[in-house]
Amino acid sequence: MSLPTIKSFNVSGPCNPAEHYLSPVLSCPTGVKEMIEGNYYFTLHAPRQSGKTTFLKALTNNINSLGEMYALYCSLEVCQGVTDVE
């Protein structure tokens, strides 16, 4: 018998719904789904530790679960120190 996972508040990095408490990010009235369905680009800009990555990962999972489109999450954060473009 496995013990249930005790959830905690995450204060660093992306949230994992199985491990962390989090608000329902996809129910926020941001209009992102309408922009995607209308083939528009959008920019997500917010302060550090405000849930941007968690939102994008949840949105990616939601889009992929519907089976109508395929979303890909990609982070370029590891490239921020690259100075040589070649």
Phi, psi and omega in degrees: 000127180267147179283146178292147178288129177270120180284153179221169174274127181266131180241007178210123176084178182297146178275145174248115184304334179284338184247335188236150171287137173204152180282159181289091188295331183279350179270359179291136182280069184265343182080008183296316181299321179294322178295319179295313180296332178271007180062036177262153171273155174213158178242135178254112184232122181200165180296165176302148174060031180256358175105017181298309181295316178300317178298312182295322178292320178294319178296316178301313179297320180295313180299314182293328181289336180284334176078004180271329180223170174236125179253145180235128176262129180219129177252132177255017183302325181293345181270359186295338179267359182284126179249339180265111184291340179279000000 
